[in-house]
């Protein structure tokens, strides 16, 4: 399995979020105002026993991002 290092992943996610926010704020038509929920988790050998653990954390972060983008609270 090839491991891909992405040291600047946080900066890339911020840039992605900013580009999405810009698109939403400048779209003139409602159908062009697209919300994208995204989440990313990195394998942590101290926390993860299987790939499912990483996927679960990524899914949780995606849900948190979704509620944040939509301006809703995440109380779980």
WOBEL-V225133 format. One line per field, one symbol per residue. phi: phi as a letter, one per 20 degrees, with the letter a starting at -180 (. if undefined). psi: psi as a letter, one per 40 degrees, with the letter a starting at -180 (. if undefined). burial: I if it has 24 or more other ideal C-beta (glycine too) atoms within 12 Angstrom, else O. Layout:
phi->???
psi->???
burial->???
This chain:
phi->.eedebfefffffffffffffffffdfedgfeeddcecbbcdgcfeddebfgfffffffffffffgfffemdeddc
psi->hhhhhgdfdddddddddddddddddehdideeghhhhiihihhhdedheidddddddddddddddddddefiihg.
burial->OOOOOOOOOOOOOOOOOOOIOOOOOOOOOOOOOOOOIIIIOOOOOOOOOOOOOOOOOIOOOOOOIOOOIOOOOOOO
